Amino acid sequence: MRGIWQKIEQDRVLTPEFRACIERVYGERGRKALGAVDEGRVKRYRDFFVVVGRGDEYIVEGDFCTCSDFLFRGRECWHILAVRLAERTGLYEFYDLWYQDTWNV
């Protein structure tokens, strides 16, 4: 799987072949991650990436996510996958703010 991540980063595009590979390897988590990237629900702030989920926003930093799925299972959730895809393709919205500052807006 490492090769696919490097290839996505190199090409900076999610081709149908890459999408099929992500879905095959990650199943439903992969489909949700691709959907979040396609729908522009991955945001990058100065301090964190944030993924907009169904009912909340989830902070992703490295291999950590604030969603209950990650906290319960302790494993990679679809929010982390979405950030990995977005980072490698540049498909995210950038906000030149600290995420904490958005709480006061």
N, CA, C and O atoms as a Tinker XYZ file with bonds, in Angstrom:
   420  protein
     1  N      0.819000   -1.200000    0.000000    73     2
     2  CA     0.000000    0.000000    0.000000    64     1     3
     3  C      0.860000    1.260000    0.000000    63     2     4     5
     4  O      0.426000    2.313000   -0.467000    81     3
     5  N      2.054000    1.153000    0.514000    73     3     6
     6  CA     2.931000    2.318000    0.564000    64     5     7
     7  C      3.159000    2.905000   -0.831000    63     6     8     9
     8  O      3.221000    4.124000   -0.991000    81     7
     9  N      3.283000    2.048000   -1.828000    73     7    10
    10  CA     3.513000    2.510000   -3.197000    64     9    11
    11  C      2.374000    3.352000   -3.733000    63    10    12    13
    12  O      2.609000    4.327000   -4.446000    81    11
    13  N      1.146000    2.993000   -3.401000    73    11    14
    14  CA    -0.011000    3.764000   -3.883000    64    13    15
    15  C     -0.005000    5.164000   -3.282000    63    14    16    17
    16  O     -0.316000    6.131000   -3.977000    81    15
    17  N      0.343000    5.290000   -2.000000    73    15    18
    18  CA     0.398000    6.607000   -1.362000    64    17    19
    19  C      1.473000    7.473000   -2.020000    63    18    20    21
    20  O      1.263000    8.665000   -2.243000    81    19
    21  N      2.611000    6.879000   -2.327000    73    19    22
    22  CA     3.685000    7.629000   -2.983000    64    21    23
    23  C      3.266000    8.054000   -4.388000    63    22    24    25
    24  O      3.564000    9.169000   -4.816000    81    23
    25  N      2.581000    7.177000   -5.097000    73    23    26
    26  CA     2.129000    7.482000   -6.449000    64    25    27
    27  C      1.078000    8.603000   -6.432000    63    26    28    29
    28  O      1.109000    9.494000   -7.281000    81    27
    29  N      0.158000    8.558000   -5.476000    73    27    30
    30  CA    -0.845000    9.626000   -5.357000    64    29    31
    31  C     -0.147000   10.959000   -5.088000    63    30    32    33
    32  O     -0.501000   11.981000   -5.677000    81    31
    33  N      0.842000   10.943000   -4.200000    73    31    34
    34  CA     1.563000   12.174000   -3.874000    64    33    35
    35  C      2.334000   12.693000   -5.084000    63    34    36    37
    36  O      2.384000   13.899000   -5.326000    81    35
    37  N      2.922000   11.792000   -5.826000    73    35    38
    38  CA     3.690000   12.183000   -7.005000    64    37    39
    39  C      2.778000   12.783000   -8.079000    63    38    40    41
    40  O      3.090000   13.833000   -8.642000    81    39
    41  N      1.662000   12.124000   -8.361000    73    39    42
    42  CA     0.763000   12.570000   -9.430000    64    41    43
    43  C     -0.189000   13.675000   -8.975000    63    42    44    45
    44  O     -0.686000   14.447000   -9.795000    81    43
    45  N     -0.443000   13.750000   -7.657000    73    43    46
    46  CA    -1.333000   14.764000   -7.053000    64    45    47
    47  C     -2.737000   14.745000   -7.644000    63    46    48    49
    48  O     -3.392000   15.780000   -7.768000    81    47
    49  N     -3.186000   13.545000   -8.006000    73    47    50
    50  CA    -4.532000   13.393000   -8.549000    64    49    51
    51  C     -5.067000   12.017000   -8.147000    63    50    52    53
    52  O     -4.314000   11.049000   -8.036000    81    51
    53  N     -6.370000   11.955000   -7.936000    73    51    54
    54  CA    -6.999000   10.685000   -7.570000    64    53    55
    55  C     -7.606000   10.066000   -8.829000    63    54    56    57
    56  O     -8.765000   10.314000   -9.162000    81    55
    57  N     -6.815000    9.273000   -9.508000    73    55    58
    58  CA    -7.285000    8.625000  -10.732000    64    57    59
    59  C     -8.289000    7.531000  -10.373000    63    58    60    61
    60  O     -8.354000    7.108000   -9.218000    81    59
    61  N     -9.066000    7.072000  -11.342000    73    59    62
    62  CA    -9.982000    5.953000  -11.077000    64    61    63
    63  C     -9.265000    4.722000  -10.519000    63    62    64    65
    64  O     -9.817000    4.005000   -9.685000    81    63
    65  N     -8.038000    4.480000  -10.980000    73    63    66
    66  CA    -7.275000    3.331000  -10.476000    64    65    67
    67  C     -6.919000    3.507000   -8.998000    63    66    68    69
    68  O     -7.021000    2.562000   -8.215000    81    67
    69  N     -6.501000    4.720000   -8.617000    73    67    70
    70  CA    -6.175000    4.993000   -7.211000    64    69    71
    71  C     -7.428000    4.866000   -6.349000    63    70    72    73
    72  O     -7.391000    4.296000   -5.259000    81    71
    73  N     -8.533000    5.406000   -6.853000    73    71    74
    74  CA    -9.791000    5.331000   -6.109000    64    73    75
    75  C    -10.196000    3.880000   -5.881000    63    74    76    77
    76  O    -10.595000    3.508000   -4.777000    81    75
    77  N    -10.095000    3.069000   -6.914000    73    75    78
    78  CA   -10.452000    1.651000   -6.792000    64    77    79
    79  C     -9.550000    0.951000   -5.787000    63    78    80    81
    80  O    -10.017000    0.118000   -5.010000    81    79
    81  N     -8.273000    1.279000   -5.795000    73    79    82
    82  CA    -7.331000    0.674000   -4.848000    64    81    83
    83  C     -7.666000    1.074000   -3.417000    63    82    84    85
    84  O     -7.663000    0.231000   -2.520000    81    83
    85  N     -7.955000    2.354000   -3.199000    73    83    86
    86  CA    -8.313000    2.839000   -1.854000    64    85    87
    87  C     -9.574000    2.121000   -1.374000    63    86    88    89
    88  O     -9.632000    1.677000   -0.227000    81    87
    89  N    -10.567000    2.006000   -2.225000    73    87    90
    90  CA   -11.809000    1.338000   -1.837000    64    89    91
    91  C    -11.591000   -0.152000   -1.591000    63    90    92    93
    92  O    -12.174000   -0.719000   -0.667000    81    91
    93  N    -10.763000   -0.785000   -2.405000    73    91    94
    94  CA   -10.506000   -2.219000   -2.237000    64    93    95
    95  C     -9.782000   -2.496000   -0.918000    63    94    96    97
    96  O    -10.126000   -3.432000   -0.196000    81    95
    97  N     -8.774000   -1.671000   -0.611000    73    95    98
    98  CA    -7.969000   -1.895000    0.595000    64    97    99
    99  C     -8.717000   -1.460000    1.859000    63    98   100   101
   100  O     -8.673000   -2.157000    2.873000    81    99
   101  N     -9.401000   -0.313000    1.805000    73    99   102
   102  CA    -9.995000    0.264000    3.004000    64   101   103
   103  C    -11.508000    0.103000    3.098000    63   102   104   105
   104  O    -12.096000    0.445000    4.124000    81   103
   105  N    -12.143000   -0.402000    2.063000    73   103   106
   106  CA   -13.585000   -0.646000    2.108000    64   105   107
   107  C    -14.395000    0.618000    2.355000    63   106   108   109
   108  O    -14.167000    1.651000    1.725000    81   107
   109  N    -15.339000    0.522000    3.276000    73   107   110
   110  CA   -16.235000    1.644000    3.587000    64   109   111
   111  C    -15.469000    2.868000    4.075000    63   110   112   113
   112  O    -15.819000    3.999000    3.735000    81   111
   113  N    -14.428000    2.647000    4.869000    73   111   114
   114  CA   -13.616000    3.781000    5.332000    64   113   115
   115  C    -13.001000    4.529000    4.147000    63   114   116   117
   116  O    -12.953000    5.759000    4.141000    81   115
   117  N    -12.537000    3.790000    3.158000    73   115   118
   118  CA   -11.968000    4.399000    1.967000    64   117   119
   119  C    -12.998000    5.184000    1.178000    63   118   120   121
   120  O    -12.706000    6.277000    0.693000    81   119
   121  N    -14.212000    4.636000    1.042000    73   119   122
   122  CA   -15.280000    5.345000    0.330000    64   121   123
   123  C    -15.649000    6.650000    1.040000    63   122   124   125
   124  O    -15.834000    7.683000    0.397000    81   123
   125  N    -15.753000    6.593000    2.360000    73   123   126
   126  CA   -16.074000    7.810000    3.117000    64   125   127
   127  C    -14.965000    8.851000    2.988000    63   126   128   129
   128  O    -15.244000   10.041000    2.841000    81   127
   129  N    -13.722000    8.411000    3.041000    73   127   130
   130  CA   -12.590000    9.332000    2.917000    64   129   131
   131  C    -12.579000   10.000000    1.544000    63   130   132   133
   132  O    -12.388000   11.212000    1.441000    81   131
   133  N    -12.781000    9.217000    0.498000    73   131   134
   134  CA   -12.832000    9.775000   -0.848000    64   133   135
   135  C    -13.984000   10.770000   -0.973000    63   134   136   137
   136  O    -13.835000   11.823000   -1.592000    81   135
   137  N    -15.125000   10.435000   -0.388000    73   135   138
   138  CA   -16.273000   11.336000   -0.423000    64   137   139
   139  C    -15.971000   12.663000    0.258000    63   138   140   141
   140  O    -16.347000   13.722000   -0.246000    81   139
   141  N    -15.297000   12.612000    1.398000    73   139   142
   142  CA   -14.956000   13.846000    2.126000    64   141   143
   143  C    -14.031000   14.732000    1.294000    63   142   144   145
   144  O    -14.198000   15.951000    1.258000    81   143
   145  N    -13.065000   14.118000    0.632000    73   143   146
   146  CA   -12.141000   14.885000   -0.213000    64   145   147
   147  C    -12.904000   15.467000   -1.403000    63   146   148   149
   148  O    -12.756000   16.647000   -1.719000    81   147
   149  N    -13.716000   14.645000   -2.061000    73   147   150
   150  CA   -14.481000   15.099000   -3.229000    64   149   151
   151  C    -15.445000   16.234000   -2.886000    63   150   152   153
   152  O    -15.671000   17.130000   -3.699000    81   151
   153  N    -16.005000   16.191000   -1.689000    73   151   154
   154  CA   -17.005000   17.178000   -1.277000    64   153   155
   155  C    -16.407000   18.395000   -0.580000    63   154   156   157
   156  O    -17.142000   19.267000   -0.116000    81   155
   157  N    -15.077000   18.462000   -0.502000    73   155   158
   158  CA   -14.419000   19.621000    0.109000    64   157   159
   159  C    -14.605000   19.712000    1.606000    63   158   160   161
   160  O    -14.675000   20.810000    2.159000    81   159
   161  N    -14.686000   18.556000    2.280000    73   159   162
   162  CA   -14.905000   18.564000    3.722000    64   161   163
   163  C    -13.629000   18.391000    4.531000    63   162   164   165
   164  O    -13.683000   18.125000    5.731000    81   163
   165  N    -12.475000   18.543000    3.874000    73   163   166
   166  CA   -11.191000   18.501000    4.576000    64   165   167
   167  C    -10.647000   19.925000    4.608000    63   166   168   169
   168  O    -10.502000   20.574000    3.572000    81   167
   169  N    -10.350000   20.398000    5.820000    73   167   170
   170  CA    -9.877000   21.760000    6.016000    64   169   171
   171  C     -8.523000   21.720000    6.716000    63   170   172   173
   172  O     -8.277000   20.889000    7.590000    81   171
   173  N     -7.667000   22.626000    6.315000    73   171   174
   174  CA    -6.381000   22.728000    6.993000    64   173   175
   175  C     -6.281000   24.103000    7.635000    63   174   176   177
   176  O     -6.440000   25.133000    6.980000    81   175
   177  N     -6.018000   24.089000    8.915000    73   175   178
   178  CA    -5.766000   25.306000    9.667000    64   177   179
   179  C     -4.273000   25.363000    9.957000    63   178   180   181
   180  O     -3.536000   24.451000    9.581000    81   179
   181  N     -3.823000   26.412000   10.614000    73   179   182
   182  CA    -2.401000   26.512000   10.950000    64   181   183
   183  C     -1.947000   25.366000   11.840000    63   182   184   185
   184  O     -0.809000   24.907000   11.737000    81   183
   185  N     -2.832000   24.904000   12.713000    73   183   186
   186  CA    -2.430000   23.912000   13.707000    64   185   187
   187  C     -2.928000   22.495000   13.442000    63   186   188   189
   188  O     -2.284000   21.538000   13.873000    81   187
   189  N     -4.031000   22.332000   12.761000    73   187   190
   190  CA    -4.620000   21.004000   12.586000    64   189   191
   191  C     -5.293000   20.886000   11.226000    63   190   192   193
   192  O     -5.595000   21.878000   10.561000    81   191
   193  N     -5.515000   19.640000   10.844000    73   191   194
   194  CA    -6.486000   19.352000    9.795000    64   193   195
   195  C     -7.797000   19.075000   10.506000    63   194   196   197
   196  O     -7.808000   18.556000   11.622000    81   195
   197  N     -8.891000   19.420000    9.866000    73   195   198
   198  CA   -10.224000   19.165000   10.398000    64   197   199
   199  C    -11.040000   18.540000    9.279000    63   198   200   201
   200  O    -11.020000   19.006000    8.140000    81   199
   201  N    -11.760000   17.473000    9.622000    73   199   202
   202  CA   -12.643000   16.820000    8.653000    64   201   203
   203  C    -14.068000   16.990000    9.147000    63   202   204   205
   204  O    -14.382000   16.685000   10.297000    81   203
   205  N    -14.921000   17.475000    8.270000    73   203   206
   206  CA   -16.325000   17.659000    8.609000    64   205   207
   207  C    -17.037000   16.328000    8.391000    63   206   208   209
   208  O    -17.095000   15.806000    7.278000    81   207
   209  N    -17.571000   15.799000    9.471000    73   207   210
   210  CA   -18.303000   14.538000    9.411000    64   209   211
   211  C    -19.795000   14.784000    9.345000    63   210   212   213
   212  O    -20.233000   15.897000    9.052000    81   211
   213  N    -20.574000   13.756000    9.613000    73   211   214
   214  CA   -22.040000   13.877000    9.550000    64   213   215
   215  C    -22.589000   14.831000   10.599000    63   214   216   217
   216  O    -23.487000   15.621000   10.309000    81   215
   217  N    -22.061000   14.765000   11.809000    73   215   218
   218  CA   -22.632000   15.578000   12.866000    64   217   219
   219  C    -21.664000   16.504000   13.566000    63   218   220   221
   220  O    -22.065000   17.273000   14.440000    81   219
   221  N    -20.399000   16.444000   13.200000    73   219   222
   222  CA   -19.406000   17.234000   13.922000    64   221   223
   223  C    -18.166000   17.413000   13.064000    63   222   224   225
   224  O    -18.058000   16.830000   11.985000    81   223
   225  N    -17.238000   18.216000   13.544000    73   223   226
   226  CA   -15.930000   18.359000   12.933000    64   225   227
   227  C    -14.934000   17.599000   13.798000    63   226   228   229
   228  O    -15.011000   17.629000   15.026000    81   227
   229  N    -13.998000   16.917000   13.142000    73   227   230
   230  CA   -13.026000   16.096000   13.859000    64   229   231
   231  C    -11.620000   16.579000   13.560000    63   230   232   233
   232  O    -11.243000   16.761000   12.403000    81   231
   233  N    -10.854000   16.783000   14.617000    73   231   234
   234  CA    -9.472000   17.223000   14.488000    64   233   235
   235  C     -8.604000   16.006000   14.207000    63   234   236   237
   236  O     -8.700000   14.979000   14.878000    81   235
   237  N     -7.754000   16.150000   13.195000    73   235   238
   238  CA    -6.813000   15.090000   12.837000    64   237   239
   239  C     -5.415000   15.673000   12.905000    63   238   240   241
   240  O     -5.119000   16.702000   12.296000    81   239
   241  N     -4.569000   14.999000   13.652000    73   239   242
   242  CA    -3.166000   15.397000   13.748000    64   241   243
   243  C     -2.327000   14.131000   13.647000    63   242   244   245
   244  O     -2.322000   13.303000   14.558000    81   243
   245  N     -1.623000   13.990000   12.537000    73   243   246
   246  CA    -0.839000   12.780000   12.320000    64   245   247
   247  C     -1.739000   11.562000   12.277000    63   246   248   249
   248  O     -2.683000   11.503000   11.489000    81   247
   249  N     -1.448000   10.603000   13.118000    73   247   250
   250  CA    -2.239000    9.365000   13.174000    64   249   251
   251  C     -3.227000    9.384000   14.337000    63   250   252   253
   252  O     -3.549000    8.336000   14.895000    81   251
   253  N     -3.711000   10.576000   14.705000    73   251   254
   254  CA    -4.673000   10.716000   15.794000    64   253   255
   255  C     -5.891000   11.479000   15.291000    63   254   256   257
   256  O     -5.765000   12.430000   14.520000    81   255
   257  N     -7.075000   11.052000   15.735000    73   255   258
   258  CA    -8.320000   11.729000   15.393000    64   257   259
   259  C     -9.190000   11.803000   16.645000    63   258   260   261
   260  O     -9.133000   10.928000   17.509000    81   259
   261  N     -9.991000   12.857000   16.729000    73   259   262
   262  CA   -10.854000   13.037000   17.895000    64   261   263
   263  C    -12.202000   12.329000   17.769000    63   262   264   265
   264  O    -13.033000   12.454000   18.669000    81   263
   265  N    -12.448000   11.591000   16.688000    73   263   266
   266  CA   -13.736000   10.906000   16.539000    64   265   267
   267  C    -13.837000    9.715000   17.492000    63   266   268   269
   268  O    -12.825000    9.161000   17.923000    81   267
   269  N    -15.058000    9.337000   17.808000    73   267   270
   270  CA   -15.268000    8.228000   18.740000    64   269   271
   271  C    -14.800000    6.900000   18.159000    63   270   272   273
   272  O    -14.365000    6.023000   18.904000    81   271
   273  N    -14.880000    6.739000   16.843000    73   271   274
   274  CA   -14.412000    5.494000   16.222000    64   273   275
   275  C    -12.922000    5.304000   16.492000    63   274   276   277
   276  O    -12.498000    4.219000   16.889000    81   275
   277  N    -12.135000    6.340000   16.281000    73   275   278
   278  CA   -10.700000    6.246000   16.548000    64   277   279
   279  C    -10.444000    6.050000   18.037000    63   278   280   281
   280  O     -9.639000    5.204000   18.426000    81   279
   281  N    -11.124000    6.824000   18.866000    73   279   282
   282  CA   -10.892000    6.742000   20.304000    64   281   283
   283  C    -11.279000    5.372000   20.852000    63   282   284   285
   284  O    -10.640000    4.875000   21.780000    81   283
   285  N    -12.318000    4.758000   20.288000    73   283   286
   286  CA   -12.759000    3.446000   20.761000    64   285   287
   287  C    -11.851000    2.334000   20.232000    63   286   288   289
   288  O    -11.404000    1.480000   20.998000    81   287
   289  N    -11.577000    2.345000   18.921000    73   287   290
   290  CA   -10.792000    1.275000   18.301000    64   289   291
   291  C     -9.296000    1.512000   18.385000    63   290   292   293
   292  O     -8.510000    0.564000   18.381000    81   291
   293  N     -8.895000    2.799000   18.461000    73   291   294
   294  CA    -7.472000    3.093000   18.490000    64   293   295
   295  C     -6.783000    2.821000   17.173000    63   294   296   297
   296  O     -5.566000    2.641000   17.127000    81   295
   297  N     -7.560000    2.791000   16.097000    73   295   298
   298  CA    -7.011000    2.512000   14.771000    64   297   299
   299  C     -7.441000    3.592000   13.797000    63   298   300   301
   300  O     -8.298000    4.427000   14.089000    81   299
   301  N     -6.834000    3.548000   12.660000    73   299   302
   302  CA    -7.077000    4.507000   11.595000    64   301   303
   303  C     -8.563000    4.586000   11.221000    63   302   304   305
   304  O     -9.180000    3.577000   10.879000    81   303
   305  N     -9.118000    5.783000   11.290000    73   303   306
   306  CA   -10.514000    6.015000   10.911000    64   305   307
   307  C    -10.555000    6.660000    9.517000    63   306   308   309
   308  O     -9.513000    6.966000    8.937000    81   307
   309  N    -11.747000    6.858000    8.999000    73   307   310
   310  CA   -11.851000    7.438000    7.651000    64   309   311
   311  C    -11.435000    8.901000    7.633000    63   310   312   313
   312  O    -11.053000    9.413000    6.581000    81   311
   313  N    -11.497000    9.582000    8.766000    73   311   314
   314  CA   -11.054000   10.982000    8.816000    64   313   315
   315  C     -9.546000   11.074000    8.570000    63   314   316   317
   316  O     -9.080000   11.958000    7.851000    81   315
   317  N     -8.798000   10.163000    9.166000    73   315   318
   318  CA    -7.338000   10.124000    8.962000    64   317   319
   319  C     -7.032000    9.810000    7.506000    63   318   320   321
   320  O     -6.145000   10.423000    6.912000    81   319
   321  N     -7.757000    8.861000    6.927000    73   319   322
   322  CA    -7.553000    8.535000    5.513000    64   321   323
   323  C     -7.853000    9.741000    4.628000    63   322   324   325
   324  O     -7.122000   10.013000    3.675000    81   323
   325  N     -8.926000   10.464000    4.942000    73   323   326
   326  CA    -9.284000   11.649000    4.154000    64   325   327
   327  C     -8.163000   12.683000    4.196000    63   326   328   329
   328  O     -7.829000   13.282000    3.174000    81   327
   329  N     -7.584000   12.891000    5.372000    73   327   330
   330  CA    -6.484000   13.854000    5.488000    64   329   331
   331  C     -5.278000   13.384000    4.690000    63   330   332   333
   332  O     -4.635000   14.190000    4.017000    81   331
   333  N     -4.961000   12.107000    4.751000    73   331   334
   334  CA    -3.828000   11.591000    3.967000    64   333   335
   335  C     -4.033000   11.844000    2.476000    63   334   336   337
   336  O     -3.117000   12.275000    1.775000    81   335
   337  N     -5.232000   11.571000    2.009000    73   335   338
   338  CA    -5.539000   11.806000    0.593000    64   337   339
   339  C     -5.450000   13.295000    0.255000    63   338   340   341
   340  O     -4.860000   13.681000   -0.754000    81   339
   341  N     -6.040000   14.118000    1.110000    73   339   342
   342  CA    -6.057000   15.558000    0.860000    64   341   343
   343  C     -4.644000   16.149000    0.878000    63   342   344   345
   344  O     -4.311000   16.988000    0.042000    81   343
   345  N     -3.824000   15.715000    1.820000    73   343   346
   346  CA    -2.446000   16.209000    1.906000    64   345   347
   347  C     -1.672000   15.886000    0.639000    63   346   348   349
   348  O     -0.930000   16.721000    0.121000    81   347
   349  N     -1.848000   14.683000    0.152000    73   347   350
   350  CA    -1.060000   14.229000   -0.998000    64   349   351
   351  C     -1.530000   14.823000   -2.319000    63   350   352   353
   352  O     -0.762000   14.901000   -3.278000    81   351
   353  N     -2.776000   15.236000   -2.369000    73   351   354
   354  CA    -3.315000   15.778000   -3.613000    64   353   355
   355  C     -3.478000   17.298000   -3.570000    63   354   356   357
   356  O     -3.666000   17.935000   -4.607000    81   355
   357  N     -3.408000   17.873000   -2.377000    73   355   358
   358  CA    -3.643000   19.312000   -2.235000    64   357   359
   359  C     -5.122000   19.663000   -2.273000    63   358   360   361
   360  O     -5.476000   20.834000   -2.409000    81   359
   361  N     -5.990000   18.661000   -2.155000    73   359   362
   362  CA    -7.437000   18.883000   -2.232000    64   361   363
   363  C     -8.027000   19.137000   -0.844000    63   362   364   365
   364  O     -8.710000   18.287000   -0.273000    81   363
   365  N     -7.748000   20.314000   -0.329000    73   363   366
   366  CA    -8.312000   20.735000    0.961000    64   365   367
   367  C     -8.423000   22.247000    0.949000    63   366   368   369
   368  O     -7.780000   22.927000    0.150000    81   367
   369  N     -9.247000   22.759000    1.843000    73   367   370
   370  CA    -9.363000   24.204000    2.003000    64   369   371
   371  C     -8.376000   24.637000    3.075000    63   370   372   373
   372  O     -8.289000   24.013000    4.133000    81   371
   373  N     -7.632000   25.705000    2.804000    73   371   374
   374  CA    -6.694000   26.210000    3.791000    64   373   375
   375  C     -7.259000   27.470000    4.436000    63   374   376   377
   376  O     -7.744000   28.374000    3.756000    81   375
   377  N     -7.184000   27.506000    5.755000    73   375   378
   378  CA    -7.598000   28.669000    6.524000    64   377   379
   379  C     -6.380000   29.180000    7.284000    63   378   380   381
   380  O     -5.795000   28.450000    8.084000    81   379
   381  N     -6.003000   30.409000    7.042000    73   379   382
   382  CA    -4.840000   30.986000    7.699000    64   381   383
   383  C     -5.236000   31.480000    9.096000    63   382   384   385
   384  O     -5.121000   32.662000    9.421000    81   383
   385  N     -5.699000   30.540000    9.894000    73   383   386
   386  CA    -6.145000   30.778000   11.270000    64   385   387
   387  C     -5.711000   29.593000   12.120000    63   386   388   389
   388  O     -5.429000   28.508000   11.611000    81   387
   389  N     -5.666000   29.824000   13.412000    73   387   390
   390  CA    -5.536000   28.708000   14.334000    64   389   391
   391  C     -6.943000   28.145000   14.509000    63   390   392   393
   392  O     -7.899000   28.912000   14.617000    81   391
   393  N     -7.086000   26.850000   14.538000    73   391   394
   394  CA    -8.415000   26.247000   14.650000    64   393   395
   395  C     -9.143000   26.771000   15.883000    63   394   396   397
   396  O    -10.350000   27.011000   15.839000    81   395
   397  N     -8.429000   26.946000   16.957000    73   395   398
   398  CA    -9.016000   27.447000   18.199000    64   397   399
   399  C     -9.681000   28.800000   17.982000    63   398   400   401
   400  O    -10.700000   29.088000   18.610000    81   399
   401  N     -9.131000   29.633000   17.111000    73   399   402
   402  CA    -9.693000   30.957000   16.854000    64   401   403
   403  C    -11.077000   30.873000   16.218000    63   402   404   405
   404  O    -11.861000   31.815000   16.336000    81   403
   405  N    -11.391000   29.776000   15.552000    73   403   406
   406  CA   -12.710000   29.648000   14.915000    64   405   407
   407  C    -13.809000   29.481000   15.938000    63   406   408   409
   408  O    -14.977000   29.708000   15.620000    81   407
   409  N    -13.479000   29.093000   17.146000    73   407   410
   410  CA   -14.488000   28.911000   18.200000    64   409   411
   411  C    -15.066000   30.247000   18.623000    63   410   412   413
   412  O    -16.194000   30.298000   19.115000    81   411
   413  N    -14.324000   31.330000   18.446000    73   411   414
   414  CA   -14.757000   32.647000   18.896000    64   413   415
   415  C    -15.473000   33.434000   17.809000    63   414   416   417
   416  O    -15.902000   34.565000   18.038000    81   415
   417  N    -15.600000   32.850000   16.642000    73   415   418
   418  CA   -16.213000   33.568000   15.510000    64   417   419
   419  C    -17.715000   33.420000   15.559000    63   418   420
   420  O    -18.415000   33.950000   14.696000    81   419
